[in-house]
């Protein structure tokens, strides 16, 4: 659906604006392609995460005064 919206917007642009629209879309594409392959998030296997469950703690309700 978003692709169709983009195409409709581009279709309504004046001819002189099509090159600028193309360059902007190209830069958006290149930005996301380059950053998708450079994921810096560390990989942590699920087996290395350890923890203990504790009893549920009921906290007093928060009262906001105006």
C-alpha positions in Angstrom: 0.0 0.0 0.0 2.8 2.4 0.8 4.5 1.6 -2.5 1.3 2.6 -4.3 1.1 5.8 -2.3 4.7 6.7 -3.3 4.0 5.9 -6.9 0.9 8.1 -6.9 2.8 11.0 -5.3 5.7 10.7 -7.8 3.3 10.5 -10.7 1.8 13.8 -9.7 5.1 15.6 -9.5 6.1 17.9 -12.3 8.6 16.5 -14.8 11.4 18.7 -13.5 11.0 17.2 -10.0 11.4 13.6 -11.1 15.2 13.6 -11.0 15.2 15.0 -7.5 12.7 12.5 -6.3 14.7 9.7 -7.8 17.9 10.9 -6.1 16.1 11.1 -2.7 14.6 7.7 -3.0 18.0 6.3 -4.1 19.7 7.8 -1.0 17.0 6.4 1.3 17.5 3.0 -0.3 21.3 3.1 0.0 21.1 4.3 3.6 18.9 1.4 4.7 20.7 -1.2 2.7 24.1 -0.2 4.2 22.7 -0.1 7.7 20.8 -3.4 7.5 24.1 -5.3 6.9 26.0 -3.5 9.7 23.9 -4.8 12.6 25.9 -4.1 15.7 23.6 -5.9 18.1 25.4 -8.6 19.9 24.1 -12.1 19.5 23.3 -13.8 22.8 22.2 -17.4 22.6 19.1 -18.1 24.7 21.0 -20.8 26.6 23.4 -18.3 28.1 20.7 -16.3 29.8 20.1 -17.5 33.4 17.9 -16.2 36.1 15.6 -17.1 39.0 11.9 -16.5 39.4 11.0 -14.8 42.6 7.7 -14.3 44.4 5.5 -11.6 43.1 5.8 -8.3 44.9 2.7 -6.0 45.2 3.7 -2.4 45.2 1.5 0.4 46.6 -0.4 2.3 44.0 0.9 5.6 42.8 -1.2 8.7 43.5 -0.5 11.8 41.5 -1.7 15.0 43.0 -2.5 18.0 40.9 
